[in-house]
Amino acid sequence: MNVNDIEMFLNEVFPKENAMSYDNTGLIAGDREKIVSAVVLSLDLTDKAIETARNAGANLIVTHHPIIFGGIKTLTLDDATGRTLANLIRSGISVISCHTNLDMTNEFGNLAIADKLEAENPKSVEGVECGVVYDIVTIDLMTLRKYCRFVAEKLGSSGIITINNPENIVRRVFVQGGAFDEDSIPGVIKCGADTVVSGEIKHHVCVALEQMGINTVIAGHSATEQAYLPKLRQLLSEKYPGIEFTVNYNNEVPSIL
């Protein structure tokens, strides 16, 4: 099994044509003909991820975020990106990225977050390319204060931001990992969500949603999207049972409000 085989399989599950126009997916650096010894899954390509790969005897890293988004004119040790790529190449490791093409596949993106949040029967939202909605099912009313604590605990978030009244009641939640897309607002309104959970939401969007009676819960880009990694590991492990897949998590430290 070589690097190209794994890239081709990932492209079947997360087609490149589904990626946003600004994105950079697929094999970012390395040798596509190299036989894969083991694989590390990581949200980002960092020196920690490379060290994890070396320790695991892995020569392939699959990331969510690509280290190269646009064209680069030089590859030197003068900047962090250059040093990380040099470290990768010197270590004989390749890197494949599945970014917005994975985001657009709710099963491995937003549904993974919803699973972490113990959602019952989460569903896609009409008119929204990326995101799911579900109802809070509890005996007692769920206040926003309680829900923020719950989200922080379940996602391992280092902190939660909300501008809303903590005594507001949470009944229906829209989940969108990473950065919230403002184009999703009409769909959020139409599906009747009273709360939006995302990794990043711009302040003016939080204010606008508050005026519409919708709470916003900002859990952190890393905390929301790291939920994707175990599901990606399961997918690849089932496809390639003879290869060891290791998850490298970022350095986020959970903090309960």
N, C-alpha and C positions, 0 to 999 in steps of 0.2 A: 504494500500500500504506500503510494507516494503522496507528496504534497498536492499535486495536481488532482489526484483522485478525491481527496477531501474537499478541495476547493469546488470541484464539479458537483459533489453531493450537496454541499452547502448552497450552491447556486440553484439546485433543483428545489430545495426547501424554501430558500429566500432569494427569489430571482432578482438579478441585478437590475433588470428593467423596472422593478418596483421602487428602487432607491430614488431619493430626491436628486435633482439635477446638480446640486452643489457637492454631492457626496462622493466618496471614494471607497469602493468596496472590492472584495476579492483579494488576490495575492498582492500585498503592498511591497514586500521585500523578501528575497530569498530565492531558493532553488526549487522549482516546481517538480523536478525529477527526483528529488531526494527521498529515499525511503524513510517513512515516519517511524521513529522509535517510541515516542510518547508525546502527549499534547497537553499544554496548559491553556485554560480558558480564563480570560481576564477582561475586565471592563475596558482597561486602557493598556497601552504598551508602555511600561515603565521599567526602570532598572530592577525594581522589586519583582516584577513579573518575569524578567529575564533570569534573575537569580533563582526564582522558583523553578523555572524551566531547567536550568543547569542542574539544580539539586535533584530534580525528578528524572534526569536523563532524557529530557524532552528536546526535540529539535524543531518543534512547531508550536507557535502561540496563535490562538484564535481570539481576537479582540472584538468588542462591540464598536468602540470608537477607533477610526483610523488615525494613525499618527501623522499622516500626510493628507491634508484636505485639498489644497491647491498645489500648483506647480512650485517647486523649489529650485533656486538657481545654484545653490551650493550645498555641499554636504561636508561640513567641517566640524571640528571639536570646539568651535567658538560659541555654540549655542546648545541649549538643552536637547532640542530635537536631533541635532547632528550627533551629539554624544551618545544619545540613546540608540540611534540607528547604527552607529559605529560599534557600540557594545553588542547589539543584536548580530551584526554581520560577523564580527570577530568570534562570537560564540557559535557560529554555524547554525543559527536558528532562523527559520522563516516565520513570517507573520501574515495571517489572513484576517480581514475585517468584514464583519456583517453588521452594518449600521442601520440606516433607515430602511433598508430592505427587510431587516428583521423587525424593526418597529412596526412596519405595515402588516406583519403577521401576528395578529392578536394572540394566537395560541401560545407563542413563545415570548411575547412581550407583555402586554397589559393583563392578559389572563394570568400570567405568572405572578404579577403583583397582586391581583385580586385573590389568587389562591393564598398568598402570604397573609392577606387581610381577612382570611376565612370567609370570603364572600360565598353566598349561596346563589347559584344559578346566574352568574354574570352574563351579560349579553352585549353584543355589538350595538352601536348606536347608529341609527339611520342618518346618512349624510355626513358621518365622521369617519375618516379613513383610519384613524388610530385612536382607540379608546374603548372602554367598556363601562357599563353601568350595572349597578346591583342595589338591592334594597337591604337595609339594616334590619335583621330579624333578631330582636331581643325582647325579653319580658318587660324590662324597664326601659324607659326612654333614654336614648343615648345623647348626652349633651356633647357639644363640640369639645369641651374641655376633656371629657372622658375619651372621646374619639381620637383626639390628638395624642394622648398618652398611649392609646392602643396602637395607633399607626407607628409611633416612635418605637414601641417595643417590638412589633411584628416585623418591621423593615430594618431594625437595627440602626435607626437614624440618629445622628449626633445632635439633632435639634429639629424642632418644628416651628414654622412661622405661620401665624394667622393674624389677620387684622380684625376678625369678627368677634362678636359677643360670645364669650366662652359658654354661656348658658343657652345658646341657640340649640335647637334639636336637630340631629342628623337622622334623616330617614332614607334618602336615596343618594348614592355616591357615584360620581363619574370619575374614573381612574385613567390617567394618561401619564405614562412614565417619561422621564427625562424633562424636556422643556415643553410647557403647555403651548399649544397652537391656538392663537386667537381665532382662527377660522373655525374652530370647533364650537365656539360659543352658541351659534344658532342650534346646533345639535344638542348641546347641553340643556338649553332652555326647552327644546321640544320634547326631550325624554323625561323632563320633570325632575332632574337632579337638583338637590338643594345644597350639595357639597361637591367641590372638585378637589381631588388629590393629585398632585403632580410633584415633580422634582424641582421645577422652577416655574414661577408665574410672575410676570412683570407687575410692578406695583399698580400702575394705572389700570391694568386688567383686573387686579384684585378689587380695586375701588369700584370699577364698573360692575363687576359681578355682585359685589355687596349691595349696590343700589338696586339690583334685580332680585335681592333676597337669597343670593347664593353664597355659601361659605367657601373659602379657599384654604386648603391645607398644603403648605409647602414642606415636603419631607426631605428634599435634597436630591440632586440629580443622581449621585452615586448610589444612595440608599434605595431609590426606586428601581434603577436599572440593574443593580447587582442581583435582583430577584430573577433575572433572565438566566443567569449562569448555570444553576443546578438543572434547569429544564434543558438547556443546550447540552449539558454534560450527558443527561439521560438519552437524548436523541442520538448523540455521537457514539455513546457506549453501546447502544443497541445495534447500531449499524456496523461498528468495528469492535467486536467483543475482545479481540486480541490486543487492543491498544489501551494503555492506561491514560485516563483523562483526569487532570488535576485542576481544581478551581483556585485561582489566585484572587483573593478579595482585597479591596482597597483598605486603607488604614482607618476607616471610619470607626469611631468608638461610640456605641449606643449610649444615649442619655435619656432617661425617663423624666418627663416634666414633673 
